[in-house]
Amino acid sequence: MKTLVAEDVVEELQTGGDGVVRLYVAACAERMAPLFIGLRTGEAGREADVDLYVAAVGDLWKTDRPLSDAAERARLLEGFPELEPAEDGITDIVGTYTFFACLVLRYALLANGSGNADHAVSCGHAALTAMGMLDQNIAGAAFQADEQRLQTLSASGNAAGLWDASMAAGRERLRAPLSRIAKETR
């Protein structure tokens, strides 16, 4: 499968070692986290899911070693409704973006636990796909280009400023579907 992740980023993930992989996926997950947390917080019956998501994203930033329970967290995440097969697929705004946020976190956890560059590339590809969808739905948006830029920064292995940049990007991403939802409910 062809990936949306830039070739130089893929190469860095393949050659940079486990620490580069862990930093890259932590940053990708952080940028997507507001989409899940912001769209699912307050939803009845999803409190434990939000708590698991928040804890997992926070723990991914401990990049000096793999999480001992990364595979177990990925397994728990696979039980989220977003990642369960549905007959009619996902058709709503909230479901679409929370699906991608869960998919990114799943691959991030798998990559963190294994150091596998392929899982990291899948994580980045899912984030880029979601940002491409946002671009298609928001006039003049450049979320995918920003994600490409931040992925290059994330794969550099230099953590300076990465958390802040990822947090800011994540907050901006959440505003886009929230504004679409507000327009549809008027």
C-alpha positions in Angstrom: 0.0 0.0 0.0 1.3 3.5 -0.9 1.5 5.7 2.2 0.8 9.4 2.5 3.8 9.7 4.9 6.8 11.5 3.2 9.6 9.2 2.0 12.2 11.0 4.1 10.0 10.5 7.2 9.6 6.8 6.4 13.4 6.4 6.0 14.0 8.2 9.3 11.6 5.9 11.0 13.2 2.8 9.5 16.8 3.9 10.3 16.5 6.2 13.4 15.9 3.5 16.0 13.2 2.8 18.6 13.5 6.2 20.3 12.7 8.0 17.0 9.7 5.7 16.4 8.4 6.3 20.0 8.7 10.1 19.7 7.1 10.2 16.3 4.0 8.2 17.3 3.7 10.1 20.6 3.5 13.3 18.7 1.0 11.9 16.1 -1.2 10.6 18.9 -1.1 13.9 20.7 -2.2 15.9 17.6 -5.2 13.6 17.1 -6.1 13.3 20.8 -8.4 16.4 21.0 -10.6 14.9 18.2 -11.4 11.9 20.4 -11.3 13.5 23.8 -13.2 16.6 22.7 -15.8 14.8 20.8 -16.4 11.9 23.3 -16.1 13.6 26.7 -19.4 13.9 28.3 -21.0 11.1 26.2 -22.8 8.6 28.5 -21.0 5.3 28.8 -17.7 6.5 27.3 -16.0 7.9 30.4 -13.7 4.9 30.8 -12.8 5.1 27.1 -11.9 8.7 27.4 -9.8 8.0 30.5 -8.0 5.1 28.8 -7.3 7.4 25.7 -6.0 10.3 27.8 -3.7 8.0 29.9 -2.4 6.2 26.8 -1.5 9.4 25.0 0.2 10.9 28.1 2.2 7.7 28.7 3.4 7.6 25.0 5.5 10.7 25.8 7.7 8.5 28.1 9.9 7.7 25.0 13.0 6.4 26.8 11.5 2.9 26.8 8.5 1.0 25.4 5.4 0.9 27.5 5.2 -2.5 29.2 1.4 -2.7 28.5 1.3 -1.1 25.1 -0.1 -4.3 23.4 -2.8 -4.6 26.1 -3.8 -1.0 25.7 -4.0 -1.5 21.9 -6.2 -4.6 22.6 -8.5 -2.6 24.9 -8.7 0.2 22.3 -9.8 -2.3 19.7 -13.0 -2.8 21.8 -14.0 0.8 21.3 -17.1 1.3 19.2 -15.1 3.3 16.7 -13.0 0.3 15.8 -15.8 -2.3 15.8 -17.1 -3.3 12.3 -20.5 -1.6 11.5 -22.9 -2.7 8.8 -23.6 0.8 7.5 -20.1 2.2 8.2 -19.3 5.5 9.7 -21.3 8.4 8.2 -21.3 11.1 10.9 -18.7 13.8 11.7 -18.1 12.7 15.2 -17.8 9.0 14.3 -15.4 9.8 11.4 -12.9 11.8 13.3 -13.0 9.7 16.5 -12.4 6.6 14.3 -9.2 8.2 12.9 -8.1 9.3 16.4 -8.6 5.7 17.7 -6.8 4.3 14.7 -3.8 6.6 15.2 -3.6 5.7 18.9 -3.8 2.0 18.1 -0.9 2.2 15.7 1.0 4.5 18.1 0.7 1.9 20.9 1.7 -0.9 18.6 4.7 1.0 17.4 5.7 2.1 20.9 5.6 -1.5 22.2 7.5 -3.0 19.3 9.6 -0.2 17.8 8.2 -1.4 14.4 8.6 1.4 11.8 5.7 -0.1 9.8 3.3 0.5 12.6 4.6 4.1 13.0 4.1 4.7 9.2 0.5 3.4 9.5 0.0 5.8 12.5 1.2 8.7 10.4 -0.8 7.6 7.4 -4.0 7.5 9.4 -3.4 11.0 10.7 -2.7 12.3 7.2 -5.8 10.7 5.9 -7.9 12.3 8.6 -6.3 15.7 7.9 -7.0 15.3 4.2 -10.6 14.7 5.0 -10.7 17.9 7.1 -9.1 19.8 4.3 -11.9 18.6 1.9 -14.6 19.7 4.3 -13.2 23.1 5.4 -12.7 25.7 2.7 -9.1 27.0 2.7 -7.9 24.5 5.3 -4.3 23.2 5.2 -4.4 20.5 7.9 -2.7 17.9 5.9 0.2 20.1 4.9 0.6 21.1 8.6 0.5 17.4 9.6 3.2 16.6 7.0 5.4 19.4 8.4 4.8 18.2 12.0 5.6 14.6 11.0 8.9 15.7 9.6 9.6 17.5 12.9 8.5 14.5 14.9 10.7 12.1 13.0 13.8 14.3 13.6 14.3 12.8 17.0 14.4 16.3 18.5 11.7 16.7 21.1 12.3 20.4 21.7 9.0 22.2 21.2 7.3 19.2 19.7 4.8 18.7 22.5 3.7 22.3 22.4 3.4 22.3 18.6 1.4 19.0 18.8 -0.9 20.4 21.5 -1.6 23.6 19.5 -2.3 21.6 16.2 -4.6 19.2 18.1 -6.7 22.1 19.5 -7.0 23.7 16.0 -8.1 20.3 14.6 -10.9 20.0 17.1 -12.3 23.4 16.2 -12.9 22.3 12.6 -15.4 19.5 13.2 -17.0 21.4 16.1 -17.7 24.3 13.7 -19.2 21.8 11.1 -21.4 20.3 13.8 -22.5 23.7 14.9 -23.4 24.7 11.4 -25.4 21.5 10.9 -27.4 21.9 14.0 -28.6 25.5 13.2 
